[in-house]
């Protein structure tokens, strides 16, 4: 799908974007697409580009992967503008947000196991009025209000979802005690004053839930742009779980051009990495009407 523009007035001086990789291994060509798009959008807006290490899911973290990711980004000419943050060091923020929801009756404990959920994954509200006799809370869920969530994605255009009908009350604290992705990303984006989220299109479906949660927490939700994914020969999203190889840094221009072409642009015939970013930024700004 071709990228679209929202037509909303925007102040480029206030732009704050971010790249938020999980340190479960080195960056691969698929993750580079999101990094490139978020970096270019921030630079084209003359805004800040932040790096956030999403290491809240401890069992998936590979020791040292965060430093490898930083070296990869620098090797390709992508430098963040503020000190990086690690989710594992921000539990106090998630606890504060969680307590706020609990105190206002917007979160409740759930005893249901995965086997007890419907095949479509929508939560039917089994524990929403209290735990069944003899059962204890395993996870915690957000009470989702009724109504359609409307928003405009800068790549995919107008979007709508009835979160209550599609997912029902969703988990914000997992049964293993870890904070859910939806919870930490909303709190982090609010705390870091992120204005624009640029990430892979596999997360487009998460946006309505995050908007609902952000509203419950009183957090302004950023604009979004969900860019294309890179898939393997079997049509699966290129990912660390599917054993995607780390980016080739021996030929940085070739590696950058592959991601650039995946975003729908023509390969750039340039002499070096700085020239690549200069021309790519100009073309990105023209494509999206950024002045």
N, C-alpha and C positions, 0 to 999 in steps of 0.2 A: 504494500500500500504506500502511496506517495505521502510524504510528510505534508502536514497542513499547518496553518497558522491560526491562532486564536483571535487576532485582531485587537487584543486588549492593550491598553496603554501600559507602558512598562518603563521603569527607570533603571537603565543599565548600571548606574553607579552603585546600586544596592544589591546587585546580583551576587548570590552565594551558592555555588554548586559543590558537588562532592562525588568522589569515587569511593566505593565502600566494598572492597574485596574481602572474601573469606580466606583466611590463611590456612587452607587445607591443602596447599601445594602451590607451585609457581603459577604465574599467569600463563594462559595459553592464548591462541589466536582468537578464540571466541570472547574471552574476557577483555582482550585488547579493544574490541569494537566498542564496548561500553566505556572503557577508559578514554579512548580517543574522542568519542562523541561528547562525553561530559567535559573533557578538557577543552575541546574546541569551542563548545558553547559558552563556557566561562570566559575564555580568552576573547571570543568575538564580542561578548557583552562588556568587556573590560572589567570583569568581576573577579571574585576570589574562587579558587579551586582548592577544595579541602580533601584530605585523605583520612578515611576512617577505616580502621581494621576491625572487621566484624568477627571477633573471636569469642563471642558469647557461648557458642556451642563447643565447649571444651573437648569432648571426645573426638571431634572432627579436626581439631587444630593440629597441624604438623609443626613441631618445634623449628623455629628459624625461618618458616615460610614468609612471615611478615617482612623480614629483612631482605629476603630474596625478591619479594614483590617490589619493595622500594628500589632496589638496585635495577630491576628490570625497567621500571618507569623512568628512572633517571637516564638509563642507557638509551632510551628512546626519546629523550628530550622533554619528558613530562615532569615538571617540578611543582609540588604543592606549595600553597602560599601561607599556611599556618602550621603549627606543630601538629603532627598526626595524633589521633586519639584511638584508644583501644577500648572496645566495649567491655572487656573483662574488668576494666578499672572504673566502670561507671554504674555499678550495681545500685549505688545509693540513689541515683536519679530514677531508675526503674522502680525501686521500692517506693519512693515518694509518689510517683504517678499511680502505682498500684494501690497504695493506701488511700489516695484521693478518690479513686473509683470505688473502692470498697466502702469507704465512709459514706458515699452518696448513694449506695445501693446499686451502683452500675456494674458491679462485678460480683460473681457468686461462685461458690465451690461446686465442682461437678465430680460425681463418682463413676461416671460411665467409662467403660473400657472401649477400645477401638472396635472390638468384636460386637459391641452392643449398638453401634451406630448403623444407620441405614446405608445401603450400598452407595448411594449418591454422595455420602459424606456430609449431608446437611444435618445439623444438630436439631432434633425435634423439641428441645426444651425440657427434657426429662427432669432435670434437677433445678429448673429455674424458680420453682416455688418452694424449694427445700430439698434436702437430701432424702432419699428413700430410707426407711427404717433399717438400722444396722449397717449402713454404708457410710464411708468417710470420703471427704473430698480428695480427689487425686489431682485434678487440674482446676484452673480458674478460668471462667469465661466472661466476656463482655456482653451485657444486655444490649442487643441490637434493636434500635427503634424501627418501626415500620416506615416504608416510604422508599422512593426511588432515588438513588444517588446519581446525580448528573455531574459530568465534568468534561473538559475538553483536553485531549491529549495532543501535544504539538506535532506528533507524527501520524497518529491514527484518527484524529478528528474527534467528533462528539461521541461520548460514551455514556452508557447508563446501566445500572445494575440495581436490582432489588436485593440488597444484602441479606435481609431477613429471610427471603425466599430461597436464595441461592446457597448460603452457608449457614444461616441461623446464627445463634450466639457463638462466637468463635473464641478460641483459646488465646489467652494472653499470658498465662503461666502454665507451663507444661507439667505433666505428671511426674517427670524426673526432677522437678524443681527448677529447671532452667526457664528463663524468660523466653517467650515466643518471639519469633522474628517480627511479627506485626507490631508487637509492643515496643521492642527496642528501637526499631527503625523510626517509628513515629516520635518517640521521646528524644532520640538523638537529633533528628532533623529539627525539632523544635528548639532544643537546647543550643544547637549550632546555628540557628537562624537561617536555615537553608531556604532559599527562595525557589530553586529549580532542581528537580530530580531528573537526571538523564540516565537511563539504565535499559537493560534488555527487555524485549517485549514479553518474555515469559512472566514478568512481574506486573504486567498490565492488569491482570485479573485481581491482583492483591490491592490495587489502588483504592477501589471502593471501600474495602474494609479499613484501610489505613485512614481514609478520609473520615469515616464514622468514628474511629477511635480518637483521631486528632480533635474532632469537634467535642467529644466527651471530655477531653483534657484541656480544652480551651486553647489549642495550638493551631495557628494558621497553617493550612496545608499548602505546600509548594505547587507551582506549575509542574507538569510532567511532560516528558518526552520518552517514549519507549521505542528503542531502535531495534533493527532486525537482529536475529540470532544467526550464528554460524552453525551449520549442521554437518554431521558426518555423512558418509556414503549411504547410511541406512536411514537418514532423515532424522536422526536423534540430535538434540542440542549438544554441541561440543561442550564438554564439561570435564572436570577433574574426576567425577564419579565414573565417567565413561573412558577414563584413562587418556584424556587429551594430552598431547605432548606439550612441553613448555615452549614458549616462543623462541624462535631462532634469532638470537641477538648478534650473530656473526654477520648478518646482512640486514641491518636495521631498516634501510630504505625499502627493501623488498617486503619485509614484515609489515611496515607501516602501510605500504601501498595495498597489501591484501586486505587489511582492515578498512582502509579508505574505500576500496572498490566494493566491499561488502555493504558499505553505507550508501551505495548507489552513485558514486562519483567515478570519474575517469582517473586512471593511474597518473601520477605526477612524475614527469621526467625532470628531476632536480639533481643537483650535485651533492647535497648533503642534508642532514636532518634539520638544521635550522631553516633552510630554504623550504623543505617540505612543510613545516609547520606554518611558515609565513603564508605560503600560497593556499594551503588547506584552510587556514583561518579566513582568508579573504573569500574563498569559494563558499565556505560554510555560512558566513555572514550574508552573502548575496542570496544563497538558497533560502534562508529563513528571514530575509528582510530585516536583518539586524543593523542598526545604524549607530 
